[in-house]
């Protein structure tokens, strides 16, 4: 419960884990235009530096969850944090575009162990009434980490070079991983489970037969696809006419991630009190409004739209992911892994598909594509209104 020493340690550990994971996952997103210019690739091809990381990560979520059932959540999380930081350090030394993409894919494989296990770790070790709050903290930290990675990379790469900036990010991630190993509480409620292929398939069928979980998985796919699409291509828009912003100025846009840190923590508590089914549709509706604002021309309106999108996305993701942990009373690791599989496939598939929209109609195409996905997500959230949490 809130206030207990173990809960405080858990909170600090979740903050470190969320911060490091998302800083390393998305640090290169703010310098995609730089990759496009330096390596002579298109915007859609440059986005592979993000999409390959999230795509390979998605493929390993279920194996990582199964392994965590056998050897424990905490061990997997520590390995994930340390290995991904070490690979980030290596990526700073690679000479060419193809080598960089291979290493970004490897970083995704290493990162998979933390997001796939974090929800199960929290659900097992935290009182049911505090799960929403704890997941809100984790997602708030992921928002701050995503902001720090993107903003730090944009600023540092402009002044010291992108390779040096990536090296600093990897070093910071290594420190966070080691601190997590010291602070994170050892599992008390974990009971080892050994899966064979038949039992795993049975668990998956049970989860997919649930009346709520598959819809939450689709929500994760759509919402993350919208968010990554917006952020993959907003740098290209703001660095071009009529705005012509510098790389550092565009990087400062990522300060709005602080809104995501606030909104995810706030709505996590609201969902715990009212029930996630009554809350989920609200941030998705706000997300649609934010996307509509970005279609305007005045810079201040565009930036307001980006801020609204950021706060609304993290609020929606916090609600949906917390609901998965609450709904799946058994097989929590697999339930969380399936949610994250869809979530990061949305990032990889829809984030790259947004490049086609950009090539066809620039920002109008990106905004229209994102708005269509959001309206589908809103329809699903409204359908979920009557479901039990």
C-alpha positions as CSV (number, residue, x, y, z in Angstrom):
1,X,0.0,0.0,0.0
2,X,1.0,3.7,-0.4
3,X,3.5,4.8,2.2
4,X,5.0,1.4,3.0
5,X,8.8,1.2,2.7
6,X,8.6,-1.6,0.1
7,X,6.1,0.4,-2.0
8,X,8.4,3.4,-1.9
9,X,11.3,1.3,-3.1
10,X,9.1,-0.2,-5.8
11,X,8.1,3.4,-6.8
12,X,11.7,4.5,-7.1
13,X,12.6,1.3,-9.0
14,X,9.7,1.8,-11.5
15,X,10.8,5.4,-12.0
16,X,14.3,4.3,-12.9
17,X,13.1,1.5,-15.1
18,X,10.6,3.5,-17.0
19,X,13.0,6.4,-17.5
20,X,15.9,4.4,-18.8
21,X,13.8,2.1,-21.0
22,X,12.0,4.8,-22.9
23,X,15.0,7.1,-23.1
24,X,17.0,4.4,-24.9
25,X,14.1,3.3,-27.0
26,X,13.3,6.7,-28.5
27,X,16.4,8.8,-28.2
28,X,17.1,8.7,-31.9
29,X,13.5,9.8,-32.8
30,X,14.4,13.5,-32.6
31,X,17.3,13.2,-35.0
32,X,15.6,11.3,-37.8
33,X,16.0,14.3,-40.1
34,X,19.7,14.3,-39.4
35,X,19.9,10.6,-40.3
36,X,17.9,11.3,-43.5
37,X,20.4,14.0,-44.5
38,X,23.6,12.3,-43.4
39,X,22.9,8.8,-44.8
40,X,20.9,10.0,-47.8
41,X,17.7,8.1,-46.9
42,X,14.0,9.1,-47.0
43,X,11.9,10.1,-44.0
44,X,10.1,6.7,-44.1
45,X,13.5,4.9,-44.2
46,X,15.0,7.0,-41.4
47,X,12.0,6.1,-39.2
48,X,13.3,2.5,-39.3
49,X,15.8,3.5,-36.6
50,X,12.7,3.7,-34.3
51,X,10.5,1.0,-35.9
52,X,13.1,-1.7,-35.9
53,X,13.7,-1.2,-32.2
54,X,10.0,-1.4,-31.3
55,X,9.3,-4.2,-33.9
56,X,12.0,-6.6,-32.7
57,X,11.1,-5.8,-29.1
58,X,7.5,-6.8,-29.8
59,X,8.5,-10.2,-31.1
60,X,10.3,-11.1,-27.8
61,X,7.6,-10.0,-25.3
62,X,5.9,-13.4,-25.1
63,X,9.2,-15.4,-24.8
64,X,10.4,-12.9,-22.2
65,X,7.2,-13.3,-20.2
66,X,7.4,-17.1,-20.3
67,X,11.0,-17.0,-19.2
68,X,10.1,-14.6,-16.3
69,X,7.5,-17.2,-15.2
70,X,10.3,-19.6,-14.7
71,X,13.2,-17.5,-13.3
72,X,11.4,-14.5,-11.8
73,X,10.4,-11.0,-12.9
74,X,13.2,-9.0,-11.3
75,X,16.1,-10.9,-12.9
76,X,14.7,-10.4,-16.4
77,X,14.1,-6.7,-15.7
78,X,17.7,-6.1,-14.5
79,X,19.2,-8.0,-17.5
80,X,17.0,-5.9,-19.9
81,X,18.1,-2.6,-18.5
82,X,21.8,-3.4,-18.4
83,X,22.0,-5.2,-21.8
84,X,20.1,-2.5,-23.7
85,X,22.4,0.2,-22.2
86,X,25.5,-1.7,-23.2
87,X,24.2,-2.2,-26.8
88,X,23.4,1.5,-27.0
89,X,27.0,2.3,-26.1
90,X,28.2,-0.1,-28.9
91,X,25.8,1.6,-31.4
92,X,27.6,4.9,-31.0
93,X,30.7,3.3,-32.6
94,X,29.2,1.8,-35.7
95,X,30.2,3.5,-39.0
96,X,27.3,2.9,-41.4
97,X,23.5,3.1,-41.7
98,X,22.9,-0.6,-42.1
99,X,25.1,-1.4,-39.1
100,X,23.2,1.2,-37.0
101,X,19.9,-0.4,-38.0
102,X,21.1,-3.9,-37.0
103,X,22.1,-2.6,-33.6
104,X,18.9,-0.7,-33.1
105,X,17.1,-4.0,-33.7
106,X,19.4,-5.7,-31.2
107,X,18.6,-2.9,-28.6
108,X,14.9,-3.7,-29.1
109,X,15.5,-7.4,-28.4
110,X,17.3,-6.5,-25.1
111,X,14.7,-3.9,-24.1
112,X,11.8,-6.4,-24.4
113,X,12.4,-7.9,-21.0
114,X,11.4,-4.9,-19.0
115,X,8.1,-3.7,-20.4
116,X,6.8,-7.3,-20.8
117,X,7.4,-8.1,-17.2
118,X,6.8,-4.7,-15.4
119,X,3.0,-5.0,-15.4
120,X,3.2,-8.6,-14.0
121,X,5.8,-7.5,-11.4
122,X,3.6,-4.7,-10.2
123,X,0.4,-6.7,-10.3
124,X,1.9,-9.4,-8.1
125,X,3.8,-7.3,-5.6
126,X,1.4,-4.3,-5.1
127,X,-2.0,-4.3,-3.4
128,X,-4.9,-4.3,-5.9
129,X,-6.0,-0.8,-4.9
130,X,-2.6,0.6,-5.6
131,X,-2.0,-1.1,-9.0
132,X,-3.4,1.9,-11.0
133,X,-1.2,4.3,-9.0
134,X,1.9,2.2,-9.4
135,X,1.4,1.7,-13.2
136,X,0.7,5.5,-13.4
137,X,4.1,6.1,-11.9
138,X,5.8,3.7,-14.3
139,X,4.2,5.3,-17.3
140,X,4.9,8.8,-15.9
141,X,8.6,7.8,-15.7
142,X,8.4,6.5,-19.3
143,X,7.1,9.8,-20.4
144,X,9.9,11.7,-18.7
145,X,12.4,9.2,-20.0
146,X,11.1,9.6,-23.5
147,X,11.3,13.3,-23.2
148,X,14.8,13.2,-21.8
149,X,16.0,10.9,-24.5
150,X,14.6,12.9,-27.3
151,X,15.4,16.3,-26.0
152,X,18.8,15.3,-24.7
153,X,19.7,13.8,-28.0
154,X,18.5,16.8,-30.0
155,X,20.5,19.2,-27.9
156,X,23.6,17.2,-27.5
157,X,23.8,16.0,-31.1
158,X,23.7,19.7,-32.3
159,X,26.7,20.6,-30.1
160,X,28.8,17.5,-29.6
161,X,27.7,15.1,-32.4
162,X,25.1,12.4,-32.5
163,X,27.5,9.5,-31.8
164,X,28.8,11.2,-28.6
165,X,25.2,11.9,-27.6
166,X,24.2,8.3,-28.1
167,X,27.2,7.2,-26.0
168,X,26.1,9.5,-23.1
169,X,22.6,8.1,-23.3
170,X,24.0,4.5,-23.1
171,X,26.1,5.5,-20.0
172,X,23.1,7.0,-18.3
173,X,21.1,3.9,-19.0
174,X,23.8,1.7,-17.5
175,X,23.8,3.7,-14.3
176,X,20.0,3.5,-14.1
177,X,20.1,-0.3,-14.6
178,X,22.6,-0.8,-11.8
179,X,20.6,1.4,-9.5
180,X,17.4,-0.6,-10.3
181,X,19.3,-3.8,-9.3
182,X,20.1,-2.3,-5.9
183,X,16.7,-0.7,-5.2
184,X,14.0,-3.0,-6.7
185,X,12.3,-5.1,-4.0
186,X,12.7,-8.9,-4.3
187,X,9.6,-10.7,-5.3
188,X,7.4,-12.0,-2.5
189,X,4.3,-13.2,-4.3
190,X,6.0,-14.7,-7.3
191,X,5.5,-18.5,-7.9
192,X,7.5,-20.1,-10.6
193,X,5.5,-21.6,-13.5
194,X,6.9,-23.9,-16.2
195,X,5.2,-23.7,-19.6
196,X,5.3,-26.2,-22.4
197,X,4.0,-25.3,-25.9
198,X,0.6,-26.8,-25.2
199,X,0.1,-25.0,-21.9
200,X,1.3,-21.7,-23.4
201,X,-1.2,-22.0,-26.3
202,X,-3.9,-22.8,-23.8
203,X,-3.1,-19.6,-21.8
204,X,-3.1,-17.5,-25.0
205,X,-6.5,-18.9,-26.2
206,X,-7.9,-18.1,-22.8
207,X,-6.7,-14.5,-22.9
208,X,-7.9,-14.0,-26.4
209,X,-11.3,-15.4,-25.5
210,X,-11.9,-12.8,-22.8
211,X,-14.5,-10.2,-23.7
212,X,-12.3,-7.2,-22.8
213,X,-8.6,-8.1,-23.2
214,X,-8.5,-8.4,-27.0
215,X,-10.2,-5.0,-27.4
216,X,-7.6,-3.5,-25.0
217,X,-4.9,-5.0,-27.2
218,X,-6.3,-3.4,-30.3
219,X,-6.5,-0.1,-28.3
220,X,-2.8,-0.3,-27.5
221,X,-2.0,-1.0,-31.2
222,X,-4.0,2.0,-32.4
223,X,-2.9,4.5,-29.7
224,X,0.8,3.8,-30.0
225,X,0.6,3.9,-33.8
226,X,-1.0,7.3,-33.6
227,X,1.6,8.6,-31.1
228,X,4.7,7.4,-32.8
229,X,3.4,8.5,-36.2
230,X,2.9,12.1,-34.9
231,X,6.4,12.2,-33.3
232,X,8.2,10.5,-36.1
233,X,7.3,13.2,-38.6
234,X,6.7,16.3,-36.6
235,X,10.5,17.0,-36.7
236,X,10.4,16.9,-40.5
237,X,7.5,19.4,-40.5
238,X,9.0,21.9,-38.0
239,X,12.4,21.9,-39.6
240,X,11.0,22.7,-43.0
241,X,9.3,25.9,-44.3
242,X,7.4,27.9,-43.1
243,X,8.8,27.2,-39.6
244,X,12.5,26.5,-40.3
245,X,13.2,25.6,-36.7
246,X,16.7,24.5,-35.6
247,X,17.3,20.9,-34.4
248,X,17.6,22.1,-30.8
249,X,14.4,24.2,-31.1
250,X,12.5,21.2,-32.4
251,X,14.0,19.0,-29.6
252,X,12.6,21.4,-27.1
253,X,9.1,20.4,-28.2
254,X,9.6,17.2,-26.3
255,X,9.3,19.1,-23.1
256,X,5.6,18.6,-23.4
257,X,6.3,15.0,-22.3
258,X,6.0,16.4,-18.8
259,X,2.3,16.7,-19.5
260,X,2.3,12.9,-20.1
261,X,4.0,12.3,-16.8
262,X,1.3,14.3,-15.0
263,X,-1.7,13.0,-17.0
264,X,-0.7,9.3,-16.6
265,X,-0.2,9.5,-12.8
266,X,-3.4,11.6,-12.4
267,X,-5.7,9.4,-14.5
268,X,-4.2,6.2,-12.9
269,X,-5.7,7.3,-9.6
270,X,-9.0,8.3,-11.3
271,X,-9.2,4.9,-13.0
272,X,-8.6,3.2,-9.7
273,X,-11.6,5.2,-8.1
274,X,-14.1,5.2,-11.0
275,X,-13.1,2.1,-12.9
276,X,-11.1,2.1,-16.2
277,X,-14.1,1.4,-18.3
278,X,-15.6,4.8,-17.3
279,X,-12.4,6.6,-18.0
280,X,-10.7,5.2,-21.1
281,X,-12.8,7.1,-23.7
282,X,-12.1,10.5,-22.2
283,X,-8.4,10.8,-23.1
284,X,-9.0,9.3,-26.5
285,X,-11.5,11.9,-27.3
286,X,-9.0,14.6,-26.2
287,X,-6.4,12.9,-28.4
288,X,-8.6,13.4,-31.5
289,X,-9.0,17.1,-30.7
290,X,-5.2,17.5,-30.4
291,X,-4.6,15.9,-33.8
292,X,-7.1,18.2,-35.4
293,X,-5.2,21.2,-33.9
294,X,-1.9,20.1,-35.5
295,X,-3.5,20.5,-39.0
296,X,-3.6,24.3,-38.4
297,X,-0.8,26.6,-39.8
298,X,0.1,28.9,-36.8
299,X,3.0,27.5,-34.9
300,X,1.5,28.1,-31.5
301,X,-1.6,26.1,-32.4
302,X,0.5,23.3,-33.8
303,X,2.5,23.1,-30.5
304,X,-0.7,23.2,-28.4
305,X,-1.9,20.3,-30.5
306,X,1.3,18.3,-29.8
307,X,1.0,19.0,-26.1
308,X,-2.6,17.8,-26.0
309,X,-1.8,14.7,-28.0
310,X,1.1,13.9,-25.5
311,X,-1.0,14.3,-22.4
312,X,-4.0,12.4,-23.8
313,X,-1.9,9.5,-25.2
314,X,-0.2,8.8,-21.9
315,X,-3.5,9.0,-20.0
316,X,-5.1,6.6,-22.4
317,X,-2.1,4.2,-22.3
318,X,-2.0,4.3,-18.5
319,X,-5.7,3.4,-18.3
320,X,-5.6,0.6,-20.8
321,X,-2.4,-1.0,-19.5
322,X,-3.6,-0.8,-15.9
323,X,-6.9,-2.4,-16.9
324,X,-5.0,-5.3,-18.5
325,X,-3.2,-6.0,-15.2
326,X,-6.5,-5.7,-13.3
327,X,-8.5,-7.9,-15.7
328,X,-6.0,-10.7,-16.0
329,X,-6.3,-12.3,-12.6
330,X,-4.2,-15.3,-13.9
331,X,-1.4,-15.4,-16.5
332,X,-0.6,-11.8,-15.9
333,X,2.8,-11.9,-17.6
334,X,1.3,-13.3,-20.8
335,X,-1.6,-10.9,-20.7
336,X,0.8,-8.0,-20.3
337,X,3.1,-9.4,-23.0
338,X,0.2,-9.7,-25.5
339,X,-0.9,-6.1,-24.8
340,X,2.7,-4.9,-25.4
341,X,3.1,-7.1,-28.5
342,X,0.1,-5.2,-30.0
343,X,1.2,-1.9,-28.6
344,X,4.7,-2.0,-30.1
345,X,3.6,-3.6,-33.3
346,X,1.4,-0.4,-33.6
347,X,4.5,1.6,-33.1
348,X,6.5,-0.3,-35.7
349,X,3.8,-1.0,-38.4
350,X,1.7,2.1,-38.1
351,X,4.6,4.4,-37.4
352,X,6.3,3.3,-40.6
353,X,2.9,3.5,-42.5
354,X,2.7,7.1,-41.4
355,X,5.8,7.7,-43.7
356,X,3.6,6.7,-46.7
357,X,1.0,9.3,-45.6
358,X,3.9,11.9,-45.2
359,X,5.2,11.1,-48.7
360,X,1.7,11.4,-50.2
361,X,0.4,14.6,-48.5
362,X,3.0,15.8,-46.0
363,X,1.5,16.8,-42.6
364,X,-2.1,16.8,-43.8
365,X,-1.6,13.1,-44.7
366,X,0.0,12.3,-41.3
367,X,-2.8,14.1,-39.4
368,X,-5.6,12.5,-41.4
369,X,-4.1,9.0,-40.9
370,X,-3.6,9.6,-37.2
371,X,-7.1,11.0,-36.8
372,X,-8.7,8.0,-38.5
373,X,-6.9,5.6,-36.2
374,X,-8.0,7.6,-33.1
375,X,-11.6,7.6,-34.1
376,X,-11.5,3.8,-34.4
377,X,-9.9,3.6,-30.9
378,X,-12.6,5.9,-29.6
379,X,-15.3,3.7,-31.0
380,X,-13.8,0.7,-29.2
381,X,-13.5,2.6,-25.9
382,X,-17.2,3.6,-26.0
383,X,-18.1,-0.1,-26.6
384,X,-16.1,-1.0,-23.5
385,X,-18.1,1.4,-21.3
386,X,-20.4,-1.3,-20.0
387,X,-17.7,-3.9,-19.3
388,X,-16.7,-4.9,-15.8
389,X,-13.1,-3.9,-14.9
